Amino acid sequence: MWIVRRTDIGRLAYGRLVRDSVIAPLLPGVALPLDIPDSAAIRRRVLAECVPAGCQATGMAALWAHGVGERPAVIDIRCPVGRHVRAWTAPVPVVFHGVGIAAPHSPVADVTTATADARRWPPAPGDAETVSTGGAWRP
């Protein structure tokens, strides 16, 4: 069990494991056991699960996934122009940017693209179409 998800073990068990310091949260509802070191590869895997098919995480969230910076409060997502994502939820607020995808088969942008996008779209929830996750950030 490398990645522990709240949906897999239940809200109460997940909360108990966090309180007892058995797991360390990466994103809301997603954690790692303490004996598994946090790494860029694991972060990219976890972030990739937060991205709808055909889209790509970028900006500060992608930089965090590559091991640079703090945990994201908002996930910037590149998607094809005119793409509308429905019936999908993410653990943190998401901002969609219809600018196309930098690398078609990668759910997380490379460092160069992520850096350019982080400068283009500074972290400011509510600047674009935001999908609400219904609640505050919690581990």
Summary of the structure (lengths in Angstrom):
residues: 139
radius of gyration: 14.8
end to end distance: 18.1
largest distance: 45.4
contacts: 403
relative contact order: 0.17
helix: 28%
strand: 20%
